[in-house]
Amino acid sequence: MRLHELAKELNADSKRLLAIAKELGLPGIKSASSNVEPGTLGILKAAWNEELEELAAKEAKKVAKAKQA
């Protein structure tokens, strides 16, 4: 599977997935058209889900803070 296909599947930005892959030091992923090995797919999916959880937590904090004000 190519990185851009994974991005579409995850409803993610391929540039952000590419940046995550580079941050994690995943081998062989150099562009959105790079093939992603099966083992690497799981790592990228987990990293993307982690990022979504962090964003959701930050948004929840903002909403809670706004309600207190």
A tleap script that builds the chain and sets N, CA, C and O, in Angstrom:
source leaprc.protein.ff14SB
mol = sequence {
  NMET ARG LEU HIE GLU LEU ALA LYS GLU LEU
  ASN ALA ASP SER LYS ARG LEU LEU ALA ILE
  ALA LYS GLU LEU GLY LEU PRO GLY ILE LYS
  SER ALA SER SER ASN VAL GLU PRO GLY THR
  LEU GLY ILE LEU LYS ALA ALA TRP ASN GLU
  GLU LEU GLU GLU LEU ALA ALA LYS GLU ALA
  LYS LYS VAL ALA LYS ALA LYS GLN CALA
}
set mol.1.N position { 0.849 -1.172 0.000 }
set mol.1.CA position { 0.000 0.000 0.000 }
set mol.1.C position { 0.895 1.236 0.000 }
set mol.1.O position { 1.927 1.275 0.671 }
set mol.2.N position { 0.489 2.223 -0.749 }
set mol.2.CA position { 1.246 3.476 -0.803 }
set mol.2.C position { 0.784 4.416 0.319 }
set mol.2.O position { -0.339 4.318 0.814 }
set mol.3.N position { 1.665 5.310 0.696 }
set mol.3.CA position { 1.376 6.221 1.800 }
set mol.3.C position { 0.134 7.056 1.515 }
set mol.3.O position { -0.687 7.254 2.410 }
set mol.4.N position { -0.018 7.542 0.304 }
set mol.4.CA position { -1.185 8.380 -0.006 }
set mol.4.C position { -2.477 7.574 0.069 }
set mol.4.O position { -3.528 8.132 0.385 }
set mol.5.N position { -2.419 6.276 -0.215 }
set mol.5.CA position { -3.595 5.419 -0.083 }
set mol.5.C position { -3.957 5.233 1.393 }
set mol.5.O position { -5.131 5.247 1.762 }
set mol.6.N position { -2.937 5.060 2.223 }
set mol.6.CA position { -3.164 4.944 3.662 }
set mol.6.C position { -3.762 6.239 4.204 }
set mol.6.O position { -4.676 6.207 5.028 }
set mol.7.N position { -3.251 7.367 3.744 }
set mol.7.CA position { -3.773 8.665 4.184 }
set mol.7.C position { -5.254 8.787 3.837 }
set mol.7.O position { -6.052 9.263 4.645 }
set mol.8.N position { -5.608 8.360 2.650 }
set mol.8.CA position { -7.011 8.420 2.234 }
set mol.8.C position { -7.864 7.514 3.113 }
set mol.8.O position { -8.961 7.889 3.525 }
set mol.9.N position { -7.351 6.317 3.398 }
set mol.9.CA position { -8.065 5.355 4.240 }
set mol.9.C position { -8.291 5.908 5.648 }
set mol.9.O position { -9.348 5.700 6.243 }
set mol.10.N position { -7.293 6.608 6.169 }
set mol.10.CA position { -7.370 7.150 7.525 }
set mol.10.C position { -7.995 8.544 7.574 }
set mol.10.O position { -8.150 9.125 8.649 }
set mol.11.N position { -8.348 9.070 6.412 }
set mol.11.CA position { -8.853 10.432 6.304 }
set mol.11.C position { -7.837 11.408 6.905 }
set mol.11.O position { -8.178 12.301 7.682 }
set mol.12.N position { -6.576 11.200 6.513 }
set mol.12.CA position { -5.461 11.982 7.036 }
set mol.12.C position { -4.773 12.722 5.886 }
set mol.12.O position { -4.995 12.429 4.711 }
set mol.13.N position { -3.952 13.665 6.251 }
set mol.13.CA position { -3.145 14.384 5.279 }
set mol.13.C position { -1.878 13.575 5.020 }
set mol.13.O position { -1.167 13.217 5.959 }
set mol.14.N position { -1.594 13.288 3.758 }
set mol.14.CA position { -0.422 12.465 3.444 }
set mol.14.C position { 0.875 13.154 3.870 }
set mol.14.O position { 1.841 12.481 4.230 }
set mol.15.N position { 0.904 14.487 3.834 }
set mol.15.CA position { 2.102 15.204 4.279 }
set mol.15.C position { 2.331 14.999 5.769 }
set mol.15.O position { 3.471 14.860 6.212 }
set mol.16.N position { 1.258 14.979 6.536 }
set mol.16.CA position { 1.409 14.760 7.982 }
set mol.16.C position { 1.846 13.329 8.263 }
set mol.16.O position { 2.689 13.104 9.131 }
set mol.17.N position { 1.286 12.354 7.543 }
set mol.17.CA position { 1.715 10.970 7.717 }
set mol.17.C position { 3.179 10.802 7.337 }
set mol.17.O position { 3.915 10.070 7.998 }
set mol.18.N position { 3.598 11.470 6.287 }
set mol.18.CA position { 4.998 11.426 5.877 }
set mol.18.C position { 5.887 12.001 6.978 }
set mol.18.O position { 6.948 11.453 7.276 }
set mol.19.N position { 5.453 13.098 7.575 }
set mol.19.CA position { 6.216 13.710 8.665 }
set mol.19.C position { 6.286 12.776 9.869 }
set mol.19.O position { 7.333 12.670 10.508 }
set mol.20.N position { 5.197 12.105 10.182 }
set mol.20.CA position { 5.183 11.145 11.297 }
set mol.20.C position { 6.156 10.015 11.004 }
set mol.20.O position { 6.921 9.609 11.879 }
set mol.21.N position { 6.130 9.502 9.770 }
set mol.21.CA position { 7.038 8.412 9.392 }
set mol.21.C position { 8.491 8.839 9.556 }
set mol.21.O position { 9.322 8.064 10.031 }
set mol.22.N position { 8.793 10.063 9.166 }
set mol.22.CA position { 10.162 10.564 9.315 }
set mol.22.C position { 10.524 10.751 10.780 }
set mol.22.O position { 11.643 10.433 11.184 }
set mol.23.N position { 9.582 11.267 11.592 }
set mol.23.CA position { 9.820 11.450 13.026 }
set mol.23.C position { 10.130 10.113 13.696 }
set mol.23.O position { 10.978 10.031 14.584 }
set mol.24.N position { 9.429 9.071 13.258 }
set mol.24.CA position { 9.614 7.738 13.835 }
set mol.24.C position { 10.809 7.006 13.236 }
set mol.24.O position { 11.200 5.946 13.723 }
set mol.25.N position { 11.383 7.567 12.191 }
set mol.25.CA position { 12.531 6.939 11.546 }
set mol.25.C position { 12.179 5.667 10.786 }
set mol.25.O position { 12.985 4.740 10.706 }
set mol.26.N position { 10.979 5.628 10.234 }
set mol.26.CA position { 10.542 4.443 9.496 }
set mol.26.C position { 11.285 4.365 8.161 }
set mol.26.O position { 11.337 5.346 7.420 }
set mol.27.N position { 11.845 3.226 7.862 }
set mol.27.CA position { 12.665 3.091 6.649 }
set mol.27.C position { 11.835 3.044 5.367 }
set mol.27.O position { 10.724 2.514 5.344 }
set mol.28.N position { 12.399 3.608 4.312 }
set mol.28.CA position { 11.827 3.478 2.976 }
set mol.28.C position { 10.670 4.388 2.644 }
set mol.28.O position { 10.133 4.304 1.540 }
set mol.29.N position { 10.264 5.253 3.549 }
set mol.29.CA position { 9.145 6.151 3.266 }
set mol.29.C position { 9.721 7.536 3.022 }
set mol.29.O position { 10.130 8.233 3.950 }
set mol.30.N position { 9.744 7.920 1.736 }
set mol.30.CA position { 10.361 9.185 1.354 }
set mol.30.C position { 9.379 10.160 0.718 }
set mol.30.O position { 9.647 11.359 0.641 }
set mol.31.N position { 8.233 9.638 0.258 }
set mol.31.CA position { 7.233 10.499 -0.367 }
set mol.31.C position { 5.855 9.854 -0.228 }
set mol.31.O position { 5.729 8.722 0.240 }
set mol.32.N position { 4.827 10.592 -0.641 }
set mol.32.CA position { 3.462 10.081 -0.551 }
set mol.32.C position { 3.244 8.860 -1.445 }
set mol.32.O position { 2.321 8.079 -1.215 }
set mol.33.N position { 4.083 8.695 -2.454 }
set mol.33.CA position { 3.926 7.542 -3.349 }
set mol.33.C position { 4.779 6.350 -2.914 }
set mol.33.O position { 4.810 5.329 -3.601 }
set mol.34.N position { 5.474 6.474 -1.774 }
set mol.34.CA position { 6.290 5.371 -1.268 }
set mol.34.C position { 5.406 4.215 -0.824 }
set mol.34.O position { 4.312 4.420 -0.297 }
set mol.35.N position { 5.891 2.998 -1.043 }
set mol.35.CA position { 5.202 1.817 -0.538 }
set mol.35.C position { 5.434 1.719 0.957 }
set mol.35.O position { 6.528 1.985 1.454 }
set mol.36.N position { 4.380 1.330 1.663 }
set mol.36.CA position { 4.463 1.138 3.107 }
set mol.36.C position { 4.364 -0.360 3.368 }
set mol.36.O position { 3.379 -0.999 2.999 }
set mol.37.N position { 5.381 -0.908 4.002 }
set mol.37.CA position { 5.412 -2.339 4.301 }
set mol.37.C position { 4.321 -2.684 5.315 }
set mol.37.O position { 3.939 -1.838 6.125 }
set mol.38.N position { 3.817 -3.924 5.277 }
set mol.38.CA position { 2.742 -4.318 6.197 }
set mol.38.C position { 3.044 -4.050 7.674 }
set mol.38.O position { 2.167 -3.583 8.401 }
set mol.39.N position { 4.246 -4.331 8.122 }
set mol.39.CA position { 4.594 -4.082 9.520 }
set mol.39.C position { 4.595 -2.603 9.859 }
set mol.39.O position { 4.252 -2.207 10.972 }
set mol.40.N position { 4.977 -1.806 8.903 }
set mol.40.CA position { 5.032 -0.354 9.098 }
set mol.40.C position { 3.634 0.253 9.102 }
set mol.40.O position { 3.406 1.288 9.728 }
set mol.41.N position { 2.700 -0.389 8.405 }
set mol.41.CA position { 1.317 0.101 8.374 }
set mol.41.C position { 0.757 0.226 9.785 }
set mol.41.O position { 0.174 1.247 10.149 }
set mol.42.N position { 0.943 -0.830 10.573 }
set mol.42.CA position { 0.426 -0.818 11.945 }
set mol.42.C position { 1.036 0.280 12.782 }
set mol.42.O position { 0.351 0.922 13.578 }
set mol.43.N position { 2.325 0.496 12.602 }
set mol.43.CA position { 3.014 1.545 13.357 }
set mol.43.C position { 2.460 2.916 12.984 }
set mol.43.O position { 2.192 3.743 13.855 }
set mol.44.N position { 2.291 3.149 11.688 }
set mol.44.CA position { 1.768 4.445 11.236 }
set mol.44.C position { 0.327 4.652 11.686 }
set mol.44.O position { -0.043 5.750 12.103 }
set mol.45.N position { -0.484 3.605 11.603 }
set mol.45.CA position { -1.880 3.724 12.034 }
set mol.45.C position { -1.951 4.046 13.518 }
set mol.45.O position { -2.739 4.895 13.936 }
set mol.46.N position { -1.128 3.369 14.316 }
set mol.46.CA position { -1.113 3.621 15.755 }
set mol.46.C position { -0.649 5.050 16.057 }
set mol.46.O position { -1.216 5.722 16.919 }
set mol.47.N position { 0.372 5.502 15.351 }
set mol.47.CA position { 0.878 6.863 15.557 }
set mol.47.C position { -0.179 7.892 15.170 }
set mol.47.O position { -0.332 8.909 15.846 }
set mol.48.N position { -0.905 7.634 14.090 }
set mol.48.CA position { -1.959 8.556 13.661 }
set mol.48.C position { -3.083 8.594 14.693 }
set mol.48.O position { -3.580 9.670 15.029 }
set mol.49.N position { -3.486 7.433 15.197 }
set mol.49.CA position { -4.540 7.388 16.215 }
set mol.49.C position { -4.107 8.110 17.483 }
set mol.49.O position { -4.910 8.787 18.126 }
set mol.50.N position { -2.848 7.962 17.837 }
set mol.50.CA position { -2.306 8.656 19.003 }
set mol.50.C position { -2.382 10.171 18.804 }
set mol.50.O position { -2.738 10.912 19.721 }
set mol.51.N position { -2.045 10.612 17.608 }
set mol.51.CA position { -2.091 12.052 17.319 }
set mol.51.C position { -3.524 12.568 17.391 }
set mol.51.O position { -3.769 13.656 17.912 }
set mol.52.N position { -4.467 11.793 16.870 }
set mol.52.CA position { -5.876 12.199 16.929 }
set mol.52.C position { -6.358 12.291 18.372 }
set mol.52.O position { -7.102 13.207 18.722 }
set mol.53.N position { -5.936 11.343 19.212 }
set mol.53.CA position { -6.319 11.370 20.619 }
set mol.53.C position { -5.759 12.608 21.314 }
set mol.53.O position { -6.447 13.231 22.122 }
set mol.54.N position { -4.521 12.962 21.003 }
set mol.54.CA position { -3.910 14.153 21.589 }
set mol.54.C position { -4.656 15.413 21.163 }
set mol.54.O position { -4.895 16.302 21.980 }
set mol.55.N position { -5.021 15.492 19.888 }
set mol.55.CA position { -5.761 16.650 19.400 }
set mol.55.C position { -7.139 16.734 20.051 }
set mol.55.O position { -7.599 17.822 20.398 }
set mol.56.N position { -7.794 15.591 20.215 }
set mol.56.CA position { -9.107 15.571 20.849 }
set mol.56.C position { -9.013 16.007 22.310 }
set mol.56.O position { -9.881 16.730 22.800 }
set mol.57.N position { -7.969 15.573 23.003 }
set mol.57.CA position { -7.783 15.962 24.400 }
set mol.57.C position { -7.551 17.468 24.519 }
set mol.57.O position { -8.101 18.114 25.410 }
set mol.58.N position { -6.742 18.020 23.627 }
set mol.58.CA position { -6.490 19.467 23.646 }
set mol.58.C position { -7.780 20.235 23.392 }
set mol.58.O position { -8.047 21.242 24.047 }
set mol.59.N position { -8.577 19.763 22.444 }
set mol.59.CA position { -9.839 20.431 22.117 }
set mol.59.C position { -10.804 20.349 23.297 }
set mol.59.O position { -11.511 21.313 23.593 }
set mol.60.N position { -10.832 19.207 23.967 }
set mol.60.CA position { -11.710 19.043 25.131 }
set mol.60.C position { -11.304 20.006 26.240 }
set mol.60.O position { -12.165 20.574 26.912 }
set mol.61.N position { -10.009 20.193 26.437 }
set mol.61.CA position { -9.530 21.136 27.445 }
set mol.61.C position { -9.962 22.558 27.103 }
set mol.61.O position { -10.360 23.321 27.983 }
set mol.62.N position { -9.882 22.908 25.821 }
set mol.62.CA position { -10.287 24.246 25.379 }
set mol.62.C position { -11.759 24.475 25.678 }
set mol.62.O position { -12.148 25.520 26.201 }
set mol.63.N position { -12.566 23.485 25.340 }
set mol.63.CA position { -14.018 23.598 25.543 }
set mol.63.C position { -14.330 23.715 27.036 }
set mol.63.O position { -15.158 24.533 27.437 }
set mol.64.N position { -13.671 22.905 27.847 }
set mol.64.CA position { -13.904 22.949 29.295 }
set mol.64.C position { -13.497 24.305 29.868 }
set mol.64.O position { -14.181 24.859 30.728 }
set mol.65.N position { -12.390 24.823 29.386 }
set mol.65.CA position { -11.909 26.131 29.856 }
set mol.65.C position { -12.887 27.234 29.447 }
set mol.65.O position { -13.152 28.153 30.222 }
set mol.66.N position { -13.418 27.140 28.236 }
set mol.66.CA position { -14.365 28.139 27.740 }
set mol.66.C position { -15.655 28.105 28.540 }
set mol.66.O position { -16.261 29.149 28.780 }
set mol.67.N position { -16.083 26.925 28.956 }
set mol.67.CA position { -17.308 26.799 29.724 }
set mol.67.C position { -17.141 27.397 31.124 }
set mol.67.O position { -18.099 27.916 31.698 }
set mol.68.N position { -15.933 27.324 31.667 }
set mol.68.CA position { -15.669 27.857 33.005 }
set mol.68.C position { -15.648 29.382 33.001 }
set mol.68.O position { -15.933 30.008 34.022 }
set mol.69.N position { -15.318 29.972 31.881 }
set mol.69.CA position { -15.173 31.429 31.805 }
set mol.69.C position { -16.491 32.145 31.713 }
set mol.69.O position { -16.522 33.374 31.643 }
savepdb mol mol.pdb
quit
